[in-house]
Amino acid sequence: MKRIVVIGLAVAPLLGGCAHWPWSRAETVQAAMPGQLEPLHAAAFGSDRAVFWVTSNGCTDKTSLKPIVSRQGGEAVITLRRVFEDRCDHPSADGVEVTWSFEELGLNPGDRVSVNNPLQLPQT
């Protein structure tokens, strides 16, 4: 069901690459990293870019977050970390979209990618 939530967020044009969400993988990245682990509203991976939807109080942008890329079992694992707190007071219910090209992440087009962040389900 969680994968349906991620894919169901109008990301069909981005689904050209191989990606999955490691919900119960024992080998998730646990090394010391900067900032705080960022819960995601959604994530999508194309053949040459990674797109994330994260919570925002109105001031979150790409510079607020740092993607950490590691390699495990022949795939890239991205862990998105918040390095600057968003102290604004205009929250966005749907969060904001931030995008990195695979080149920015040190990945090759078509690389197999997974994400190491928890999913933040919408508030009802």
Sequence and secondary structure as in RCSB ss.txt:
>XXXX:A:sequence
MKRIVVIGLAVAPLLGGCAHWPWSRAETVQAAMPGQLEPLHAAAFGSDRAVFWVTSNGCTDKTSLKPIVSRQGGE
AVITLRRVFEDRCDHPSADGVEVTWSFEELGLNPGDRVSVNNPLQLPQT
>XXXX:A:secstr
 HHHHHHTTT GGGTTS EE  TT TT   S  SSEE  EEEEEE SSEEEEEEEESS   GGGEEEEEEEETTE
EEEEEEE S    S  EEEEEEEEEEHHHHT  TT  EEE S B     
